[in-house]
Amino acid sequence: MIVGLISLKGGVGKTTLVTHIAGELAMRGQHVVLLYADPQSYALDWTQRGCQQGLPRVFSAVGLPRDTLHQGAPALARQADQVVINGPPRIAALAHSALLVAAPVLNTVPSSPKDLWAMVALIREGQVFRPALRADCVINRCVSTTVIGREARGALAGQPLPALRAEVHQRIVFADSVARLARETAPHSTAAREITALVHELLRWPS
């Protein structure tokens, strides 16, 4: 499986989500490659901090922030059980390249209808080349104590990109997990269970 996390907006928690998905897959005994297509490389910094602190490497990390991503990813996929792509914000050529190989494609829920429709337009462009391409939304960094957080799923109900059942909330465990996974720092926490549920749902996608 090559799963891509793509968002056209920064600051939506994509780096935290992508590293935790890769880590959860790896801790299930799979060989995982995290492919960085984001030139800002915050996720790459995340893994490098772990190495500097002497922490064991949970998954492999490769930087490929080029619009030839779709050419390099399949070769990596043949050498790994799972490839997770950390897609770029606001860079159309790179995002298009990721759409050519990723399945499923996940969009972290944007903060405005304008952002959502921009993502829908991007997916539809990708479907010109891959008619079977499917993309879902992930409700991420949800704050259930706010009206927006409580109504996030309802707001997505009528949109073209369906929302996965699993949700990831904004939790202190994620903020404190610098270069570590929530499952490592707090294995019995709600945060760790949310990531487990999300990955379980991803693994049930049809191949």
C-alpha positions, 0 to 999 in steps of 0.5 A: 500500500502507498498511502498519501497524506495531502493538504493544500494548507499548512498547519493542519497537523499533517506531520504529526499524523503522517509520522504516527501512521508510519510508526503504527504500521512499523510497530505492527511488524511491517517494513515502512518507508516514509517518503517526504515530498514536503520541501519544508521537511518538518517530518524529516526533522522529526526523525532526525531528532530521534536519531540525535537523541539515540532513539531506535529508528522505527521506520525508514525515511527518504526525502523526495520533494520533486515532481518525479515522485510518482517515478520513484515511489513504486521502486520504494514500494517494491522494497517495503511493505508500506510506503507513506507519503508526506505530501506538500502544501500549496505545491500543485506539481508535487501534489499531482505527482503524489496522486499518480501513485498513492492509494488511498489518498487522505486529506486532513480536514481543512479549515474552510470550504474554500480549501476543501473545494480546492482539494476536490478540484485537485483530486478530480484532476488526478482522476483524469489520469487515474479514474479509480482514484479515491480520496477521503478526509481525516478529521484531525486535531479535532477539539470536541469541546468546540462547536466546530469540533463537534460538528466537523463530521456533519459539515463533511457529510454533504461534501465530495470527499467522505470522512473516515470513521476514525478521528484523531483529536488534539491531545497533549500526548501528541504535542509532547511526542517530540521525535517519539510516537504516542504509542511509545510515550503513552501506549495506553492513552486515548491518543495511541488508540485513535492512531491504532483505529485509523491505521486499522481502517486504512488497512481495510481499504480494498487493494 
